[in-house]
Amino acid sequence: MVLSALGGRILLNQTVDERLSIAYMDQMPAVRKGLFSIST
């Protein structure tokens, strides 16, 4: 909300996208491990 006040929706959306991409990359090892354990 503070970011939306400073830079508008674009800045807020970029921040959300960055957080989602970081969270996605952090979860990838767990996802791959889960997929491999299921497929094995």
mmCIF entry with sequence, helices, sheets and N, C-alpha, C, O atoms, coordinates in Angstrom:
data_MODEL
# 
_entry.id   MODEL 
# 
_entity.id                         1 
_entity.type                       polymer 
_entity.pdbx_number_of_molecules   1 
# 
_entity_poly.entity_id                      1 
_entity_poly.type                           'polypeptide(L)' 
_entity_poly.nstd_linkage                   no 
_entity_poly.nstd_monomer                   no 
_entity_poly.pdbx_seq_one_letter_code       MVLSALGGRILLNQTVDERLSIAYMDQMPAVRKGLFSIST 
_entity_poly.pdbx_seq_one_letter_code_can   MVLSALGGRILLNQTVDERLSIAYMDQMPAVRKGLFSIST 
_entity_poly.pdbx_strand_id                 A 
# 
loop_
_entity_poly_seq.entity_id 
_entity_poly_seq.num 
_entity_poly_seq.mon_id 
_entity_poly_seq.hetero 
1 1  MET n 
1 2  VAL n 
1 3  LEU n 
1 4  SER n 
1 5  ALA n 
1 6  LEU n 
1 7  GLY n 
1 8  GLY n 
1 9  ARG n 
1 10 ILE n 
1 11 LEU n 
1 12 LEU n 
1 13 ASN n 
1 14 GLN n 
1 15 THR n 
1 16 VAL n 
1 17 ASP n 
1 18 GLU n 
1 19 ARG n 
1 20 LEU n 
1 21 SER n 
1 22 ILE n 
1 23 ALA n 
1 24 TYR n 
1 25 MET n 
1 26 ASP n 
1 27 GLN n 
1 28 MET n 
1 29 PRO n 
1 30 ALA n 
1 31 VAL n 
1 32 ARG n 
1 33 LYS n 
1 34 GLY n 
1 35 LEU n 
1 36 PHE n 
1 37 SER n 
1 38 ILE n 
1 39 SER n 
1 40 THR n 
# 
_struct_asym.id          A 
_struct_asym.entity_id   1 
# 
_struct_conf.conf_type_id            HELX_P 
_struct_conf.id                      HELX_P1 
_struct_conf.pdbx_PDB_helix_id       AA1 
_struct_conf.beg_label_comp_id       VAL 
_struct_conf.beg_label_asym_id       A 
_struct_conf.beg_label_seq_id        2 
_struct_conf.pdbx_beg_PDB_ins_code   ? 
_struct_conf.end_label_comp_id       SER 
_struct_conf.end_label_asym_id       A 
_struct_conf.end_label_seq_id        39 
_struct_conf.pdbx_end_PDB_ins_code   ? 
_struct_conf.beg_auth_comp_id        VAL 
_struct_conf.beg_auth_asym_id        A 
_struct_conf.beg_auth_seq_id         2 
_struct_conf.end_auth_comp_id        SER 
_struct_conf.end_auth_asym_id        A 
_struct_conf.end_auth_seq_id         39 
_struct_conf.pdbx_PDB_helix_class    1 
_struct_conf.details                 ? 
_struct_conf.pdbx_PDB_helix_length   38 
# 
_struct_conf_type.id          HELX_P 
_struct_conf_type.criteria    ? 
_struct_conf_type.reference   ? 
# 
loop_
_atom_site.group_PDB 
_atom_site.id 
_atom_site.type_symbol 
_atom_site.label_atom_id 
_atom_site.label_alt_id 
_atom_site.label_comp_id 
_atom_site.label_asym_id 
_atom_site.label_entity_id 
_atom_site.label_seq_id 
_atom_site.pdbx_PDB_ins_code 
_atom_site.Cartn_x 
_atom_site.Cartn_y 
_atom_site.Cartn_z 
_atom_site.occupancy 
_atom_site.B_iso_or_equiv 
_atom_site.pdbx_formal_charge 
_atom_site.auth_seq_id 
_atom_site.auth_comp_id 
_atom_site.auth_asym_id 
_atom_site.auth_atom_id 
_atom_site.pdbx_PDB_model_num 
ATOM 1   N N  . MET A 1 1  ? 0.835  -1.202  0.000   1.00 0.00 ? 1  MET A N  1 
ATOM 2   C CA . MET A 1 1  ? 0.000  0.000   0.000   1.00 0.00 ? 1  MET A CA 1 
ATOM 3   C C  . MET A 1 1  ? 0.869  1.251   0.000   1.00 0.00 ? 1  MET A C  1 
ATOM 4   O O  . MET A 1 1  ? 0.546  2.236   -0.664  1.00 0.00 ? 1  MET A O  1 
ATOM 5   N N  . VAL A 1 2  ? 1.952  1.212   0.732   1.00 0.00 ? 2  VAL A N  1 
ATOM 6   C CA . VAL A 1 2  ? 2.869  2.356   0.728   1.00 0.00 ? 2  VAL A CA 1 
ATOM 7   C C  . VAL A 1 2  ? 3.486  2.517   -0.654  1.00 0.00 ? 2  VAL A C  1 
ATOM 8   O O  . VAL A 1 2  ? 3.645  3.635   -1.145  1.00 0.00 ? 2  VAL A O  1 
ATOM 9   N N  . LEU A 1 3  ? 3.834  1.391   -1.282  1.00 0.00 ? 3  LEU A N  1 
ATOM 10  C CA . LEU A 1 3  ? 4.429  1.459   -2.610  1.00 0.00 ? 3  LEU A CA 1 
ATOM 11  C C  . LEU A 1 3  ? 3.437  2.002   -3.619  1.00 0.00 ? 3  LEU A C  1 
ATOM 12  O O  . LEU A 1 3  ? 3.813  2.767   -4.507  1.00 0.00 ? 3  LEU A O  1 
ATOM 13  N N  . SER A 1 4  ? 2.170  1.618   -3.495  1.00 0.00 ? 4  SER A N  1 
ATOM 14  C CA . SER A 1 4  ? 1.166  2.134   -4.426  1.00 0.00 ? 4  SER A CA 1 
ATOM 15  C C  . SER A 1 4  ? 1.022  3.640   -4.276  1.00 0.00 ? 4  SER A C  1 
ATOM 16  O O  . SER A 1 4  ? 0.755  4.338   -5.254  1.00 0.00 ? 4  SER A O  1 
ATOM 17  N N  . ALA A 1 5  ? 1.196  4.148   -3.061  1.00 0.00 ? 5  ALA A N  1 
ATOM 18  C CA . ALA A 1 5  ? 1.117  5.593   -2.838  1.00 0.00 ? 5  ALA A CA 1 
ATOM 19  C C  . ALA A 1 5  ? 2.345  6.292   -3.430  1.00 0.00 ? 5  ALA A C  1 
ATOM 20  O O  . ALA A 1 5  ? 2.240  7.425   -3.900  1.00 0.00 ? 5  ALA A O  1 
ATOM 21  N N  . LEU A 1 6  ? 3.485  5.641   -3.413  1.00 0.00 ? 6  LEU A N  1 
ATOM 22  C CA . LEU A 1 6  ? 4.715  6.268   -3.903  1.00 0.00 ? 6  LEU A CA 1 
ATOM 23  C C  . LEU A 1 6  ? 4.813  6.217   -5.421  1.00 0.00 ? 6  LEU A C  1 
ATOM 24  O O  . LEU A 1 6  ? 5.109  7.224   -6.063  1.00 0.00 ? 6  LEU A O  1 
ATOM 25  N N  . GLY A 1 7  ? 4.561  5.027   -6.001  1.00 0.00 ? 7  GLY A N  1 
ATOM 26  C CA . GLY A 1 7  ? 4.854  4.877   -7.426  1.00 0.00 ? 7  GLY A CA 1 
ATOM 27  C C  . GLY A 1 7  ? 3.690  4.406   -8.266  1.00 0.00 ? 7  GLY A C  1 
ATOM 28  O O  . GLY A 1 7  ? 3.866  4.185   -9.464  1.00 0.00 ? 7  GLY A O  1 
ATOM 29  N N  . GLY A 1 8  ? 2.512  4.242   -7.698  1.00 0.00 ? 8  GLY A N  1 
ATOM 30  C CA . GLY A 1 8  ? 1.381  3.784   -8.484  1.00 0.00 ? 8  GLY A CA 1 
ATOM 31  C C  . GLY A 1 8  ? 1.339  2.273   -8.606  1.00 0.00 ? 8  GLY A C  1 
ATOM 32  O O  . GLY A 1 8  ? 2.149  1.562   -8.012  1.00 0.00 ? 8  GLY A O  1 
ATOM 33  N N  . ARG A 1 9  ? 0.381  1.797   -9.385  1.00 0.00 ? 9  ARG A N  1 
ATOM 34  C CA . ARG A 1 9  ? 0.157  0.355   -9.477  1.00 0.00 ? 9  ARG A CA 1 
ATOM 35  C C  . ARG A 1 9  ? 1.328  -0.365  -10.124 1.00 0.00 ? 9  ARG A C  1 
ATOM 36  O O  . ARG A 1 9  ? 1.618  -1.510  -9.776  1.00 0.00 ? 9  ARG A O  1 
ATOM 37  N N  . ILE A 1 10 ? 2.008  0.292   -11.067 1.00 0.00 ? 10 ILE A N  1 
ATOM 38  C CA . ILE A 1 10 ? 3.093  -0.380  -11.789 1.00 0.00 ? 10 ILE A CA 1 
ATOM 39  C C  . ILE A 1 10 ? 4.183  -0.821  -10.815 1.00 0.00 ? 10 ILE A C  1 
ATOM 40  O O  . ILE A 1 10 ? 4.638  -1.964  -10.864 1.00 0.00 ? 10 ILE A O  1 
ATOM 41  N N  . LEU A 1 11 ? 4.598  0.079   -9.934  1.00 0.00 ? 11 LEU A N  1 
ATOM 42  C CA . LEU A 1 11 ? 5.634  -0.261  -8.958  1.00 0.00 ? 11 LEU A CA 1 
ATOM 43  C C  . LEU A 1 11 ? 5.146  -1.366  -8.034  1.00 0.00 ? 11 LEU A C  1 
ATOM 44  O O  . LEU A 1 11 ? 5.891  -2.292  -7.711  1.00 0.00 ? 11 LEU A O  1 
ATOM 45  N N  . LEU A 1 12 ? 3.890  -1.263  -7.610  1.00 0.00 ? 12 LEU A N  1 
ATOM 46  C CA . LEU A 1 12 ? 3.329  -2.271  -6.725  1.00 0.00 ? 12 LEU A CA 1 
ATOM 47  C C  . LEU A 1 12 ? 3.293  -3.624  -7.427  1.00 0.00 ? 12 LEU A C  1 
ATOM 48  O O  . LEU A 1 12 ? 3.647  -4.644  -6.835  1.00 0.00 ? 12 LEU A O  1 
ATOM 49  N N  . ASN A 1 13 ? 2.867  -3.634  -8.681  1.00 0.00 ? 13 ASN A N  1 
ATOM 50  C CA . ASN A 1 13 ? 2.788  -4.883  -9.423  1.00 0.00 ? 13 ASN A CA 1 
ATOM 51  C C  . ASN A 1 13 ? 4.173  -5.484  -9.626  1.00 0.00 ? 13 ASN A C  1 
ATOM 52  O O  . ASN A 1 13 ? 4.341  -6.699  -9.529  1.00 0.00 ? 13 ASN A O  1 
ATOM 53  N N  . GLN A 1 14 ? 5.167  -4.642  -9.908  1.00 0.00 ? 14 GLN A N  1 
ATOM 54  C CA . GLN A 1 14 ? 6.524  -5.148  -10.089 1.00 0.00 ? 14 GLN A CA 1 
ATOM 55  C C  . GLN A 1 14 ? 7.028  -5.777  -8.795  1.00 0.00 ? 14 GLN A C  1 
ATOM 56  O O  . GLN A 1 14 ? 7.691  -6.814  -8.815  1.00 0.00 ? 14 GLN A O  1 
ATOM 57  N N  . THR A 1 15 ? 6.710  -5.144  -7.680  1.00 0.00 ? 15 THR A N  1 
ATOM 58  C CA . THR A 1 15 ? 7.146  -5.675  -6.396  1.00 0.00 ? 15 THR A CA 1 
ATOM 59  C C  . THR A 1 15 ? 6.495  -7.018  -6.124  1.00 0.00 ? 15 THR A C  1 
ATOM 60  O O  . THR A 1 15 ? 7.151  -7.950  -5.659  1.00 0.00 ? 15 THR A O  1 
ATOM 61  N N  . VAL A 1 16 ? 5.207  -7.119  -6.413  1.00 0.00 ? 16 VAL A N  1 
ATOM 62  C CA . VAL A 1 16 ? 4.496  -8.384  -6.209  1.00 0.00 ? 16 VAL A CA 1 
ATOM 63  C C  . VAL A 1 16 ? 5.073  -9.459  -7.118  1.00 0.00 ? 16 VAL A C  1 
ATOM 64  O O  . VAL A 1 16 ? 5.285  -10.590 -6.682  1.00 0.00 ? 16 VAL A O  1 
ATOM 65  N N  . ASP A 1 17 ? 5.330  -9.115  -8.382  1.00 0.00 ? 17 ASP A N  1 
ATOM 66  C CA . ASP A 1 17 ? 5.896  -10.080 -9.316  1.00 0.00 ? 17 ASP A CA 1 
ATOM 67  C C  . ASP A 1 17 ? 7.261  -10.563 -8.832  1.00 0.00 ? 17 ASP A C  1 
ATOM 68  O O  . ASP A 1 17 ? 7.572  -11.750 -8.924  1.00 0.00 ? 17 ASP A O  1 
ATOM 69  N N  . GLU A 1 18 ? 8.071  -9.642  -8.318  1.00 0.00 ? 18 GLU A N  1 
ATOM 70  C CA . GLU A 1 18 ? 9.386  -10.027 -7.816  1.00 0.00 ? 18 GLU A CA 1 
ATOM 71  C C  . GLU A 1 18 ? 9.253  -10.966 -6.627  1.00 0.00 ? 18 GLU A C  1 
ATOM 72  O O  . GLU A 1 18 ? 9.976  -11.957 -6.526  1.00 0.00 ? 18 GLU A O  1 
ATOM 73  N N  . ARG A 1 19 ? 8.323  -10.651 -5.726  1.00 0.00 ? 19 ARG A N  1 
ATOM 74  C CA . ARG A 1 19 ? 8.125  -11.512 -4.560  1.00 0.00 ? 19 ARG A CA 1 
ATOM 75  C C  . ARG A 1 19 ? 7.655  -12.890 -4.991  1.00 0.00 ? 19 ARG A C  1 
ATOM 76  O O  . ARG A 1 19 ? 8.113  -13.900 -4.458  1.00 0.00 ? 19 ARG A O  1 
ATOM 77  N N  . LEU A 1 20 ? 6.735  -12.938 -5.960  1.00 0.00 ? 20 LEU A N  1 
ATOM 78  C CA . LEU A 1 20 ? 6.222  -14.223 -6.430  1.00 0.00 ? 20 LEU A CA 1 
ATOM 79  C C  . LEU A 1 20 ? 7.337  -15.025 -7.097  1.00 0.00 ? 20 LEU A C  1 
ATOM 80  O O  . LEU A 1 20 ? 7.459  -16.228 -6.865  1.00 0.00 ? 20 LEU A O  1 
ATOM 81  N N  . SER A 1 21 ? 8.152  -14.365 -7.927  1.00 0.00 ? 21 SER A N  1 
ATOM 82  C CA . SER A 1 21 ? 9.224  -15.077 -8.613  1.00 0.00 ? 21 SER A CA 1 
ATOM 83  C C  . SER A 1 21 ? 10.252 -15.587 -7.611  1.00 0.00 ? 21 SER A C  1 
ATOM 84  O O  . SER A 1 21 ? 10.765 -16.696 -7.760  1.00 0.00 ? 21 SER A O  1 
ATOM 85  N N  . ILE A 1 22 ? 10.558 -14.785 -6.588  1.00 0.00 ? 22 ILE A N  1 
ATOM 86  C CA . ILE A 1 22 ? 11.507 -15.217 -5.561  1.00 0.00 ? 22 ILE A CA 1 
ATOM 87  C C  . ILE A 1 22 ? 10.944 -16.399 -4.790  1.00 0.00 ? 22 ILE A C  1 
ATOM 88  O O  . ILE A 1 22 ? 11.645 -17.381 -4.547  1.00 0.00 ? 22 ILE A O  1 
ATOM 89  N N  . ALA A 1 23 ? 9.674  -16.303 -4.403  1.00 0.00 ? 23 ALA A N  1 
ATOM 90  C CA . ALA A 1 23 ? 9.044  -17.397 -3.669  1.00 0.00 ? 23 ALA A CA 1 
ATOM 91  C C  . ALA A 1 23 ? 9.001  -18.646 -4.535  1.00 0.00 ? 23 ALA A C  1 
ATOM 92  O O  . ALA A 1 23 ? 9.214  -19.753 -4.039  1.00 0.00 ? 23 ALA A O  1 
ATOM 93  N N  . TYR A 1 24 ? 8.726  -18.479 -5.830  1.00 0.00 ? 24 TYR A N  1 
ATOM 94  C CA . TYR A 1 24 ? 8.663  -19.622 -6.749  1.00 0.00 ? 24 TYR A CA 1 
ATOM 95  C C  . TYR A 1 24 ? 10.028 -20.297 -6.843  1.00 0.00 ? 24 TYR A C  1 
ATOM 96  O O  . TYR A 1 24 ? 10.122 -21.523 -6.780  1.00 0.00 ? 24 TYR A O  1 
ATOM 97  N N  . MET A 1 25 ? 11.082 -19.501 -6.992  1.00 0.00 ? 25 MET A N  1 
ATOM 98  C CA . MET A 1 25 ? 12.425 -20.063 -7.080  1.00 0.00 ? 25 MET A CA 1 
ATOM 99  C C  . MET A 1 25 ? 12.817 -20.745 -5.773  1.00 0.00 ? 25 MET A C  1 
ATOM 100 O O  . MET A 1 25 ? 13.504 -21.766 -5.794  1.00 0.00 ? 25 MET A O  1 
ATOM 101 N N  . ASP A 1 26 ? 12.392 -20.198 -4.640  1.00 0.00 ? 26 ASP A N  1 
ATOM 102 C CA . ASP A 1 26 ? 12.694 -20.808 -3.350  1.00 0.00 ? 26 ASP A CA 1 
ATOM 103 C C  . ASP A 1 26 ? 11.986 -22.145 -3.200  1.00 0.00 ? 26 ASP A C  1 
ATOM 104 O O  . ASP A 1 26 ? 12.501 -23.049 -2.541  1.00 0.00 ? 26 ASP A O  1 
ATOM 105 N N  . GLN A 1 27 ? 10.804 -22.281 -3.809  1.00 0.00 ? 27 GLN A N  1 
ATOM 106 C CA . GLN A 1 27 ? 10.023 -23.509 -3.671  1.00 0.00 ? 27 GLN A CA 1 
ATOM 107 C C  . GLN A 1 27 ? 10.442 -24.581 -4.673  1.00 0.00 ? 27 GLN A C  1 
ATOM 108 O O  . GLN A 1 27 ? 10.098 -25.750 -4.494  1.00 0.00 ? 27 GLN A O  1 
ATOM 109 N N  . MET A 1 28 ? 11.171 -24.215 -5.719  1.00 0.00 ? 28 MET A N  1 
ATOM 110 C CA . MET A 1 28 ? 11.507 -25.173 -6.771  1.00 0.00 ? 28 MET A CA 1 
ATOM 111 C C  . MET A 1 28 ? 12.206 -26.426 -6.261  1.00 0.00 ? 28 MET A C  1 
ATOM 112 O O  . MET A 1 28 ? 11.815 -27.519 -6.671  1.00 0.00 ? 28 MET A O  1 
ATOM 113 N N  . PRO A 1 29 ? 13.213 -26.343 -5.397  1.00 0.00 ? 29 PRO A N  1 
ATOM 114 C CA . PRO A 1 29 ? 13.844 -27.573 -4.899  1.00 0.00 ? 29 PRO A CA 1 
ATOM 115 C C  . PRO A 1 29 ? 12.844 -28.501 -4.235  1.00 0.00 ? 29 PRO A C  1 
ATOM 116 O O  . PRO A 1 29 ? 12.897 -29.713 -4.442  1.00 0.00 ? 29 PRO A O  1 
ATOM 117 N N  . ALA A 1 30 ? 11.932 -27.955 -3.439  1.00 0.00 ? 30 ALA A N  1 
ATOM 118 C CA . ALA A 1 30 ? 10.933 -28.779 -2.765  1.00 0.00 ? 30 ALA A CA 1 
ATOM 119 C C  . ALA A 1 30 ? 9.978  -29.387 -3.782  1.00 0.00 ? 30 ALA A C  1 
ATOM 120 O O  . ALA A 1 30 ? 9.587  -30.548 -3.658  1.00 0.00 ? 30 ALA A O  1 
ATOM 121 N N  . VAL A 1 31 ? 9.605  -28.601 -4.787  1.00 0.00 ? 31 VAL A N  1 
ATOM 122 C CA . VAL A 1 31 ? 8.692  -29.100 -5.822  1.00 0.00 ? 31 VAL A CA 1 
ATOM 123 C C  . VAL A 1 31 ? 9.361  -30.225 -6.602  1.00 0.00 ? 31 VAL A C  1 
ATOM 124 O O  . VAL A 1 31 ? 8.749  -31.265 -6.844  1.00 0.00 ? 31 VAL A O  1 
ATOM 125 N N  . ARG A 1 32 ? 10.612 -30.019 -6.995  1.00 0.00 ? 32 ARG A N  1 
ATOM 126 C CA . ARG A 1 32 ? 11.324 -31.047 -7.754  1.00 0.00 ? 32 ARG A CA 1 
ATOM 127 C C  . ARG A 1 32 ? 11.487 -32.311 -6.917  1.00 0.00 ? 32 ARG A C  1 
ATOM 128 O O  . ARG A 1 32 ? 11.306 -33.420 -7.419  1.00 0.00 ? 32 ARG A O  1 
ATOM 129 N N  . LYS A 1 33 ? 11.825 -32.148 -5.656  1.00 0.00 ? 33 LYS A N  1 
ATOM 130 C CA . LYS A 1 33 ? 11.981 -33.302 -4.774  1.00 0.00 ? 33 LYS A CA 1 
ATOM 131 C C  . LYS A 1 33 ? 10.667 -34.060 -4.664  1.00 0.00 ? 33 LYS A C  1 
ATOM 132 O O  . LYS A 1 33 ? 10.646 -35.290 -4.701  1.00 0.00 ? 33 LYS A O  1 
ATOM 133 N N  . GLY A 1 34 ? 9.568  -33.318 -4.530  1.00 0.00 ? 34 GLY A N  1 
ATOM 134 C CA . GLY A 1 34 ? 8.254  -33.943 -4.443  1.00 0.00 ? 34 GLY A CA 1 
ATOM 135 C C  . GLY A 1 34 ? 7.906  -34.682 -5.725  1.00 0.00 ? 34 GLY A C  1 
ATOM 136 O O  . GLY A 1 34 ? 7.389  -35.798 -5.681  1.00 0.00 ? 34 GLY A O  1 
ATOM 137 N N  . LEU A 1 35 ? 8.186  -34.061 -6.867  1.00 0.00 ? 35 LEU A N  1 
ATOM 138 C CA . LEU A 1 35 ? 7.872  -34.699 -8.139  1.00 0.00 ? 35 LEU A CA 1 
ATOM 139 C C  . LEU A 1 35 ? 8.704  -35.961 -8.323  1.00 0.00 ? 35 LEU A C  1 
ATOM 140 O O  . LEU A 1 35 ? 8.188  -36.993 -8.751  1.00 0.00 ? 35 LEU A O  1 
ATOM 141 N N  . PHE A 1 36 ? 9.988  -35.878 -8.002  1.00 0.00 ? 36 PHE A N  1 
ATOM 142 C CA . PHE A 1 36 ? 10.853 -37.040 -8.177  1.00 0.00 ? 36 PHE A CA 1 
ATOM 143 C C  . PHE A 1 36 ? 10.457 -38.164 -7.233  1.00 0.00 ? 36 PHE A C  1 
ATOM 144 O O  . PHE A 1 36 ? 10.489 -39.337 -7.607  1.00 0.00 ? 36 PHE A O  1 
ATOM 145 N N  . SER A 1 37 ? 10.078 -37.802 -5.995  1.00 0.00 ? 37 SER A N  1 
ATOM 146 C CA . SER A 1 37 ? 9.702  -38.840 -5.042  1.00 0.00 ? 37 SER A CA 1 
ATOM 147 C C  . SER A 1 37 ? 8.401  -39.506 -5.462  1.00 0.00 ? 37 SER A C  1 
ATOM 148 O O  . SER A 1 37 ? 8.210  -40.700 -5.228  1.00 0.00 ? 37 SER A O  1 
ATOM 149 N N  . ILE A 1 38 ? 7.500  -38.740 -6.084  1.00 0.00 ? 38 ILE A N  1 
ATOM 150 C CA . ILE A 1 38 ? 6.237  -39.319 -6.550  1.00 0.00 ? 38 ILE A CA 1 
ATOM 151 C C  . ILE A 1 38 ? 6.489  -40.218 -7.754  1.00 0.00 ? 38 ILE A C  1 
ATOM 152 O O  . ILE A 1 38 ? 5.917  -41.304 -7.847  1.00 0.00 ? 38 ILE A O  1 
ATOM 153 N N  . SER A 1 39 ? 7.337  -39.776 -8.673  1.00 0.00 ? 39 SER A N  1 
ATOM 154 C CA . SER A 1 39 ? 7.552  -40.520 -9.911  1.00 0.00 ? 39 SER A CA 1 
ATOM 155 C C  . SER A 1 39 ? 8.392  -41.769 -9.663  1.00 0.00 ? 39 SER A C  1 
ATOM 156 O O  . SER A 1 39 ? 8.360  -42.694 -10.475 1.00 0.00 ? 39 SER A O  1 
ATOM 157 N N  . THR A 1 40 ? 9.134  -41.820 -8.578  1.00 0.00 ? 40 THR A N  1 
ATOM 158 C CA . THR A 1 40 ? 10.032 -42.939 -8.339  1.00 0.00 ? 40 THR A CA 1 
ATOM 159 C C  . THR A 1 40 ? 9.267  -44.143 -7.820  1.00 0.00 ? 40 THR A C  1 
ATOM 160 O O  . THR A 1 40 ? 9.863  -45.188 -7.560  1.00 0.00 ? 40 THR A O  1 
# 
